[in-house]
Amino acid sequence: MTPAKNSSNNSSKDTTARRIRTAGDQLIDLSHRIHAHPELAFEEHLASRWVAEALSDAGFDVRHGCYGLPTAVSATIGNGPTHIAFCAEYDALPEIGHACGHNIIAAAAVGAGLGLAPLADELGLTVHVLGTPAEEGGGGKILMLEQGAFDGLHAAMMVHPAATESAAMPGLAVTQFDVAYHGKPAHAGAYPELGVNAADAMTLAQVGVALLRQQTAPDQRISGISTEAGSAPNIIPDVSRGRWLVRTDSLDTLRPLARRVHRCFEAGALATGCELTTSPVSPDYADLRPDQDMLTRWVANATALGRSFPHLPNGVAGASTDMGNVSHVVPTIHPMLGLDCYPAVNHQPEFTAACITPTADRAVLDGAIAMAWTAIDTAAAASNTAGEAT
């Protein structure tokens, strides 16, 4: 990059940061409103509307309820040759609300869009903000990917809060499925021999899974819950249900392990005489593959804002995200913004509380600025590459 281009980019970065900081109260209010009104997967009607309204007010061409999803948002501004999307998640978790900080993700994505909006053409950018529902198990990005939401993009990015900072989350592939056993009820005291115990089937399957864990790799995870296991202790349960997750480092290793897990549930049915049904909760999430060039730009920009990148605590194997599927198709980054709240970690009530602290509010603005700056650098790199090719 020539010195003149460097100077131009620095000026654009300064302007973008000023615009985001000027909109800071609006962005933090958006984060806090989403946090105060948690909505589950595919039910994010308030959050998606608030995101759409903020972008529409800034001049974006906005569609709300698109790609076959009522709570998806697509907002676009600019006509530059480099198309970059910022992904806004906004679904919450059952009972514990925004314990994964999607309120921060949504506000930061909107902030990056607002900061770049008036400069998009000058920078050679077409800026997209995509509101992506149902990350917590519904696979909203995968459904949007299949419907063309990411077609023509040169890059996609988002930020995600965590207890500690990390440039690249070790994102695992995951499959999620529901299990149901159907047996036969009977009086547990008078006629137990006439019953077929669906709760026993689930217990046997769980024992099988527990034993299988002895032969899994260190970065493989099997977890699940029983959601129904009978209605009264004096009735042989005729129905039991559960929801299970299997995670590995890639889709290639996920499928063989998932088959072994399913056999544990088949064994429960075989041993008790119950009927077994299984059904996927969402499409399989792929492992996350961050783009190294963009990741290098992100680290430089986040470091310039005073953020640092310590080593992850020992034993962290990684979570899963439908952004992984996007990363197999479009150059992608998914950095983690530390909220300095360890040992409170994602999916705990304590983390819910951490997501509206002053540290969390700073993460909204830093995330927006660092993403916008990374988009500017990515557009400049694309322009340089095009210039060298001519």
C-alpha positions as CSV (number, residue, x, y, z in Angstrom):
1,M,0.0,0.0,0.0
2,T,1.4,3.4,-0.9
3,P,1.9,6.1,1.8
4,A,-0.9,8.1,0.2
5,K,-3.3,5.2,0.5
6,N,-2.2,4.6,4.1
7,S,-3.0,8.2,4.9
8,S,-6.4,7.9,3.3
9,N,-7.2,4.8,5.2
10,N,-6.1,6.3,8.5
11,S,-8.3,9.3,7.8
12,S,-11.2,7.0,7.0
13,K,-10.6,5.0,10.1
14,D,-10.6,8.2,12.2
15,T,-13.9,9.3,10.7
16,T,-15.5,5.9,11.1
17,A,-14.5,5.7,14.8
18,R,-15.8,9.1,15.5
19,R,-19.2,8.2,13.9
20,I,-19.4,5.0,15.9
21,R,-18.5,6.8,19.2
22,T,-21.0,9.6,18.4
23,A,-23.7,6.9,18.0
24,G,-22.4,5.2,21.2
25,D,-25.5,6.1,23.3
26,Q,-27.8,4.7,20.6
27,L,-25.8,1.5,20.3
28,I,-25.6,0.9,24.0
29,D,-29.3,1.5,24.3
30,L,-29.9,-1.0,21.6
31,S,-27.7,-3.6,23.4
32,H,-29.5,-3.0,26.7
33,R,-33.0,-3.1,25.2
34,I,-32.3,-6.5,23.5
35,H,-30.8,-7.7,26.8
36,A,-33.9,-6.6,28.7
37,H,-36.3,-8.4,26.3
38,P,-34.8,-11.8,25.6
39,E,-36.4,-13.7,22.8
40,L,-35.7,-17.3,21.8
41,A,-34.7,-18.7,18.4
42,F,-36.9,-17.6,15.5
43,E,-39.0,-15.5,18.0
44,E,-36.7,-12.4,17.9
45,H,-39.5,-10.0,16.7
46,L,-38.5,-7.1,18.9
47,A,-34.8,-7.4,18.5
48,S,-34.9,-7.8,14.7
49,R,-37.3,-4.9,14.4
50,W,-35.0,-2.6,16.4
51,V,-32.0,-3.6,14.3
52,A,-33.9,-3.0,11.1
53,E,-35.1,0.4,12.3
54,A,-31.7,1.6,13.3
55,L,-30.3,0.7,9.9
56,S,-33.2,2.1,8.0
57,D,-32.9,5.4,9.8
58,A,-29.2,5.5,8.7
59,G,-30.1,5.2,5.0
60,F,-29.7,1.5,4.5
61,D,-31.9,-0.4,2.1
62,V,-33.5,-2.7,4.6
63,R,-35.6,-5.9,4.3
64,H,-37.1,-7.3,7.5
65,G,-38.5,-10.8,7.2
66,C,-36.4,-12.3,4.4
67,Y,-34.8,-15.5,3.2
68,G,-37.8,-17.4,4.5
69,L,-37.3,-16.3,8.1
70,P,-39.7,-13.7,9.7
71,T,-37.0,-12.4,12.0
72,A,-34.1,-12.2,9.5
73,V,-32.8,-8.8,8.4
74,S,-30.9,-7.7,5.3
75,A,-29.6,-4.2,5.2
76,T,-27.3,-2.8,2.4
77,I,-25.6,0.5,1.6
78,G,-23.0,1.5,-0.9
79,N,-22.0,0.2,-4.4
80,G,-18.3,-0.6,-4.0
81,P,-16.7,-3.7,-5.5
82,T,-15.9,-5.3,-2.2
83,H,-19.0,-6.7,-0.4
84,I,-18.6,-7.2,3.3
85,A,-21.3,-8.4,5.8
86,F,-21.5,-7.9,9.5
87,C,-23.6,-10.5,11.2
88,A,-26.0,-9.5,14.0
89,E,-27.2,-12.3,16.3
90,Y,-30.0,-11.5,18.8
91,D,-31.6,-14.7,20.1
92,A,-31.4,-15.6,23.8
93,L,-31.3,-18.8,25.8
94,P,-34.2,-20.4,27.7
95,E,-34.5,-19.2,31.3
96,I,-31.2,-17.4,31.5
97,G,-31.7,-14.8,28.8
98,H,-28.7,-13.3,27.1
99,A,-26.1,-15.5,28.7
100,C,-24.2,-15.6,25.4
101,G,-24.3,-11.8,24.9
102,H,-26.0,-11.7,21.6
103,N,-27.2,-8.2,22.5
104,I,-23.6,-7.1,22.2
105,I,-23.2,-8.9,18.9
106,A,-26.2,-7.2,17.4
107,A,-25.3,-3.7,18.6
108,A,-21.7,-4.0,17.4
109,A,-22.8,-5.2,13.9
110,V,-25.2,-2.2,13.7
111,G,-22.4,0.1,14.9
112,A,-20.0,-1.1,12.2
113,G,-22.6,-0.5,9.6
114,L,-23.4,3.0,10.9
115,G,-19.7,3.9,11.0
116,L,-19.1,2.9,7.4
117,A,-22.3,4.0,5.8
118,P,-21.4,7.5,4.5
119,L,-17.9,6.3,3.4
120,A,-18.9,3.1,1.7
121,D,-18.5,4.2,-1.9
122,E,-15.4,6.2,-1.2
123,L,-13.8,3.1,0.4
124,G,-14.9,0.7,-2.4
125,L,-17.3,-1.1,-0.2
126,T,-20.8,-2.4,-0.3
127,V,-21.8,-2.8,3.3
128,H,-24.2,-5.5,4.4
129,V,-25.6,-6.0,7.9
130,L,-27.4,-9.3,8.2
131,G,-29.7,-10.0,11.1
132,T,-29.3,-13.7,11.7
133,P,-31.8,-15.4,13.9
134,A,-31.6,-18.7,15.9
135,E,-27.9,-19.2,16.4
136,E,-28.7,-21.0,19.7
137,G,-29.7,-24.3,18.0
138,G,-31.8,-23.2,15.1
139,G,-29.1,-22.7,12.5
140,G,-30.4,-19.4,11.2
141,K,-27.3,-18.6,9.2
142,I,-27.3,-22.0,7.6
143,L,-30.9,-21.5,6.4
144,M,-30.0,-18.0,5.2
145,L,-26.9,-19.4,3.4
146,E,-29.1,-21.9,1.6
147,Q,-31.4,-19.1,0.5
148,G,-28.6,-17.0,-0.9
149,A,-28.1,-14.4,1.9
150,F,-24.3,-14.8,1.6
151,D,-24.0,-15.0,-2.2
152,G,-21.6,-12.5,-3.7
153,L,-19.9,-11.6,-0.4
154,H,-16.1,-11.2,-0.3
155,A,-16.1,-11.4,3.5
156,A,-18.3,-11.9,6.6
157,M,-17.5,-11.1,10.2
158,M,-19.0,-10.8,13.6
159,V,-17.8,-10.4,17.2
160,H,-18.8,-12.5,20.1
161,P,-18.5,-11.7,23.9
162,A,-16.7,-14.1,26.1
163,A,-15.0,-14.2,29.5
164,T,-11.6,-13.6,28.0
165,E,-10.3,-12.1,24.7
166,S,-9.5,-14.4,21.8
167,A,-8.9,-13.6,18.1
168,A,-10.3,-17.0,16.9
169,M,-12.8,-19.1,18.8
170,P,-12.0,-22.8,18.4
171,G,-15.3,-23.6,16.9
172,L,-16.4,-27.2,16.8
173,A,-18.8,-28.9,14.4
174,V,-22.0,-30.0,16.2
175,T,-25.1,-32.0,15.5
176,Q,-28.2,-31.6,17.8
177,F,-31.1,-34.0,17.9
178,D,-34.2,-34.8,19.9
179,V,-34.8,-38.3,21.2
180,A,-38.1,-39.9,22.3
181,Y,-38.9,-43.3,23.6
182,H,-42.4,-44.7,23.6
183,G,-43.3,-47.6,25.9
184,K,-46.5,-48.7,27.8
185,P,-47.9,-47.3,31.1
186,A,-48.9,-49.5,34.0
187,H,-49.4,-49.3,37.8
188,A,-45.9,-49.4,39.2
189,G,-47.0,-51.2,42.4
190,A,-49.8,-53.6,41.2
191,Y,-48.9,-54.5,37.7
192,P,-45.3,-53.4,36.8
193,E,-44.9,-56.4,34.6
194,L,-47.4,-55.0,32.2
195,G,-45.4,-51.8,31.6
196,V,-42.7,-50.9,29.1
197,N,-40.5,-48.3,30.8
198,A,-39.5,-45.4,28.6
199,A,-37.5,-43.8,31.4
200,D,-35.4,-46.9,31.8
201,A,-34.6,-46.8,28.0
202,M,-33.3,-43.2,28.4
203,T,-31.3,-44.2,31.5
204,L,-29.7,-47.1,29.6
205,A,-28.8,-44.9,26.7
206,Q,-27.2,-42.4,29.0
207,V,-25.1,-45.1,30.6
208,G,-24.0,-46.1,27.1
209,V,-23.1,-42.5,26.2
210,A,-21.1,-42.2,29.5
211,L,-19.1,-45.3,28.7
212,L,-18.6,-44.2,25.1
213,R,-17.0,-40.9,26.4
214,Q,-14.0,-43.1,27.6
215,Q,-13.1,-43.6,23.9
216,T,-13.6,-40.1,22.6
217,A,-10.9,-37.7,21.7
218,P,-10.1,-34.8,24.1
219,D,-11.8,-32.2,21.9
220,Q,-14.9,-34.2,21.4
221,R,-18.0,-33.5,23.5
222,I,-21.3,-35.3,24.1
223,S,-23.9,-33.6,26.2
224,G,-27.6,-33.8,26.7
225,I,-30.7,-33.4,28.9
226,S,-33.8,-35.4,29.7
227,T,-36.8,-33.2,29.1
228,E,-39.5,-35.7,30.1
229,A,-39.3,-38.9,32.1
230,G,-42.7,-39.7,33.5
231,S,-45.6,-38.0,35.4
232,A,-45.9,-39.8,38.7
233,P,-43.7,-42.3,40.6
234,N,-46.5,-44.9,40.7
235,I,-46.9,-45.0,36.9
236,I,-44.5,-46.8,34.7
237,P,-43.4,-44.0,32.3
238,D,-44.6,-44.6,28.8
239,V,-42.8,-41.6,27.3
240,S,-39.3,-40.1,27.8
241,R,-37.7,-37.4,25.8
242,G,-34.3,-35.7,25.6
243,R,-32.1,-33.4,23.5
244,W,-28.5,-34.2,22.8
245,L,-25.4,-32.5,21.2
246,V,-22.4,-34.2,19.7
247,R,-19.3,-32.0,18.9
248,T,-16.0,-32.7,17.2
249,D,-13.3,-30.8,15.3
250,S,-14.9,-31.2,11.9
251,L,-17.9,-32.5,10.0
252,D,-15.7,-35.5,8.9
253,T,-15.2,-36.7,12.4
254,L,-18.7,-35.6,13.6
255,R,-20.7,-38.0,11.6
256,P,-18.9,-41.2,12.7
257,L,-19.2,-40.2,16.4
258,A,-22.8,-39.2,16.0
259,R,-23.6,-42.7,14.6
260,R,-22.0,-44.3,17.7
261,V,-24.1,-42.0,19.9
262,H,-27.2,-43.0,18.1
263,R,-26.4,-46.6,18.7
264,C,-26.5,-46.0,22.4
265,F,-30.0,-44.8,22.1
266,E,-30.9,-47.8,19.9
267,A,-29.5,-50.0,22.6
268,G,-31.9,-48.4,25.2
269,A,-34.8,-49.2,22.9
270,L,-33.6,-52.8,22.3
271,A,-33.1,-53.5,26.0
272,T,-36.5,-52.3,27.2
273,G,-38.7,-53.0,24.2
274,C,-39.5,-49.3,23.6
275,E,-39.9,-47.6,20.3
276,L,-37.3,-45.0,19.5
277,T,-37.6,-41.9,17.4
278,T,-34.9,-39.3,16.7
279,S,-35.2,-36.0,14.8
280,P,-32.6,-33.2,14.1
281,V,-33.1,-29.9,15.8
282,S,-31.3,-28.0,13.2
283,P,-28.8,-28.5,10.3
284,D,-25.4,-29.6,11.5
285,Y,-23.0,-26.8,12.4
286,A,-19.6,-26.9,10.7
287,D,-16.3,-26.2,12.3
288,L,-15.2,-22.6,12.2
289,R,-12.4,-21.8,9.8
290,P,-11.3,-18.2,10.2
291,D,-9.6,-16.4,7.4
292,Q,-6.0,-15.7,8.4
293,D,-5.5,-12.5,6.5
294,M,-8.6,-10.9,8.0
295,L,-7.7,-12.3,11.4
296,T,-4.3,-10.6,11.2
297,R,-6.0,-7.3,10.4
298,W,-8.5,-7.7,13.2
299,V,-5.8,-8.3,15.8
300,A,-3.9,-5.2,14.6
301,N,-7.1,-3.1,14.8
302,A,-8.3,-4.4,18.1
303,T,-4.8,-4.0,19.6
304,A,-4.8,-0.4,18.4
305,L,-7.9,0.1,20.5
306,G,-6.1,-1.2,23.6
307,R,-7.4,-4.8,23.6
308,S,-5.0,-7.7,24.2
309,F,-5.1,-11.4,23.5
310,P,-4.1,-13.7,26.4
311,H,-3.9,-17.4,26.0
312,L,-7.2,-19.3,26.6
313,P,-7.6,-21.0,29.9
314,N,-6.5,-24.7,29.9
315,G,-9.1,-27.1,29.0
316,V,-11.1,-24.9,26.7
317,A,-12.2,-27.1,23.8
318,G,-14.5,-24.6,22.1
319,A,-18.1,-23.9,21.4
320,S,-20.1,-24.2,18.2
321,T,-21.7,-21.7,15.9
322,D,-23.6,-21.6,12.6
323,M,-21.0,-19.0,11.5
324,G,-18.8,-22.1,10.9
325,N,-20.9,-23.0,7.9
326,V,-20.5,-19.5,6.6
327,S,-16.7,-19.8,7.0
328,H,-16.7,-22.8,4.6
329,V,-18.1,-20.6,1.8
330,V,-17.1,-17.0,2.5
331,P,-13.8,-15.7,4.2
332,T,-14.9,-15.2,7.8
333,I,-13.8,-14.1,11.2
334,H,-15.5,-14.6,14.5
335,P,-13.3,-13.0,17.2
336,M,-14.2,-13.1,20.9
337,L,-14.4,-9.9,22.9
338,G,-13.3,-10.4,26.5
339,L,-15.6,-9.0,29.2
340,D,-13.0,-9.6,32.0
341,C,-15.6,-11.6,34.0
342,Y,-13.9,-15.0,34.4
343,P,-14.9,-17.4,36.1
344,A,-18.3,-16.2,34.9
345,V,-18.5,-17.7,31.4
346,N,-21.0,-18.0,28.6
347,H,-24.3,-19.8,29.3
348,Q,-24.2,-19.0,33.0
349,P,-26.6,-16.5,34.7
350,E,-23.5,-14.6,35.9
351,F,-22.5,-14.0,32.3
352,T,-26.0,-12.7,31.6
353,A,-25.3,-10.0,34.2
354,A,-21.9,-9.3,32.7
355,C,-23.3,-8.4,29.3
356,I,-24.7,-5.0,30.3
357,T,-21.8,-3.8,32.4
358,P,-19.6,-0.8,31.4
359,T,-17.0,-3.4,30.2
360,A,-19.7,-4.9,27.9
361,D,-20.7,-1.5,26.7
362,R,-17.1,-0.8,25.8
363,A,-17.0,-4.1,23.9
364,V,-19.9,-2.9,21.8
365,L,-18.0,0.1,20.6
366,D,-14.6,-1.6,20.3
367,G,-16.2,-4.4,18.4
368,A,-17.9,-2.1,16.0
369,I,-14.8,0.0,15.4
370,A,-12.5,-2.9,15.0
371,M,-14.8,-4.6,12.5
372,A,-15.3,-1.4,10.5
373,W,-11.5,-0.9,10.4
374,T,-11.0,-4.5,9.4
375,A,-13.5,-3.9,6.5
376,I,-11.5,-0.8,5.4
377,D,-8.3,-2.8,5.4
378,T,-9.9,-5.7,3.5
379,A,-11.3,-3.3,0.9
380,A,-7.8,-1.7,0.5
381,A,-6.2,-5.1,0.1
382,A,-8.7,-6.1,-2.5
383,S,-8.1,-2.8,-4.4
384,N,-4.3,-3.3,-4.3
385,T,-4.7,-6.8,-5.6
386,A,-6.9,-5.6,-8.4
387,G,-4.4,-2.8,-9.3
388,E,-1.5,-5.3,-9.4
389,A,-3.5,-7.5,-11.8
390,T,-4.1,-4.7,-14.3
